[in-house]
Amino acid sequence: MLFDRCADCRRCCHVEPGYPSLEVTLTRSEKKTLGSVCIEGNCQHLGSQGCSIGDAKPFGCKLYPLSFDPTTRSLHYDVECPLMPDYIQQLADRSSDASLHLRAVSKEIRKLSSTDPEFLAANHAVDLDYFELKKLPHRPLFRDRSK
């Protein structure tokens, strides 16, 4: 399984000493249930098997190693995530973990585009500051209907 290695790596759940803390961007509904999630060192929800909140983890965390740019409607990825070479390769197989992940987050992004666009903009801004992003070799999620 592609994401099984995440519990070992923990890059997305850890801030190196000397770097500023990472305030995880939350949707409006996540703010109601989680309040806030700030990573200083290791994330408070990081357990020995990975994230201890499971399915309730913030969408920004579920989206990782991807980042959605709502301005260009394109997906980018953290070049330092060790999963990315396999992730990109797996996109050729519609039943792969990467393809299933991409479909699931794309569905949520479409929903958030109309219900919580502020989250999408804020999340991408944080990702731009924190990660080294490169455009995912994949078509934009939405077509530009103005042309």
N, C-alpha and C positions, 0 to 999 in steps of 0.2 A: 504494500500500500504506500502510495506516494507520501502522504502526510504523517506516516508513522515515525519518520525521522525527526519530526518537529520537537518531540519531547526531549530529544538529545541535544539539538542545536540551541533552541531557546533564544535565538537572535532577536526575534520580534518582541520578546517579553523581558528584555534585559537592556539596561542602559549602563554603558561603561563608566567607571569612575572618571570624574572630571568633565563629563558631558552634562548638559542641562537635563532635568527630568522631562519625561514625555507624558503630556496630558493626552490620554486616549480620547478621541472625539466620539461623542455619544449622540445617538438619535434622540429626538424628544422623548420617545417612550423609554429608551434606555436610561435617560437621566432620571426618570421617575422611579425606576426600580434599583438602579445602581448608584445613583447620586453622582459620583465621579470615580474615575480610575486614573491614577497618576503613577507612573513607573519611575521609581528612584532606586536604582540597583536592579533588583528583580521585581517583577509584577507581584503584587500581593496575592493574586489568584493563581500564581504559577506553582503547581504541585509537582511531585516526582514523576507523574505520568503526563505532564503538560498542564493545560488549563483546567482548573478545578471547577469552573462554572459551566463547562460543557456547552450545551446548546444555547444557554442564556448568555454566552459571551458576546461582547459588543460586536456589531456588524463590521466596524473598522478592523477588528481582530480577525473575524471570519474572512474578510476580503483579502487580508495579507496572504501572499506576498504581492498582491495586486493593489493598484490604486486607480481610481476612476477620476478622470479630469472632466468635470461637467461642462467646461467651456468648449473643448474639442470633441467631447463625447467619446473619448478613447481611453483605453486601459494601458496602464504602465505597470512595470514590475520593479521590485527592489533587486538590483543587479548583484547584491551581496547575499541574497538568499540562496543557499546551496541547492535548493530544490529546483530552481528555475531551469537549468538545462533539461532535466527530465520533464518538467511541467510543459515546456514548449514542445518538446518531442511528443509528449502524450496527446497534445491537442489534435494530432492527426487521427486519433482513435476516439470516436464519439462515445465509447463506453468507458474510457479511462477515468481515473480519479481526477485528473486535471480538467477534462471536458465536463465532468459532472460538477466540479467546483465552479468552473466558469459559467455554466448554465444557471446554477443556483444563485451565484452572486449577481449575475446579469439580471435575473428576475427581480431580485431585491432592489437593485439599482434603478430599474424601471419604475418600481413602486415608489421609491424614495424621491425620484425625480419630480413626482407630482405632490407627494405628501410632506417631504422634508428636504427640499433642495439646499437649504442652508447647511444641513449636515454634510451633504456631498461636497460642497465648496470648502467648508472648514476642514473636512477630513483630508481632502487632496492638498490643501495648504500645509497642513501638519506633515503629511507624507513628503511633500517637496522639501520641507525644512530638515526632516529627519533622515530620509533614505536617499540613496542615489537611484533615480528612476530612469528607466528606458522604456520606450514604447513597445508594447506587446505586439508581436507580429500577428495581428488579428484585426478584422474589420471593426469600425466604430460600432457601438451598440445601437445607435439611433441614426437614421438617415436624416440628412438636412432637407427638410420639406420646403424650405424657402426658395430653392432653386428650380 
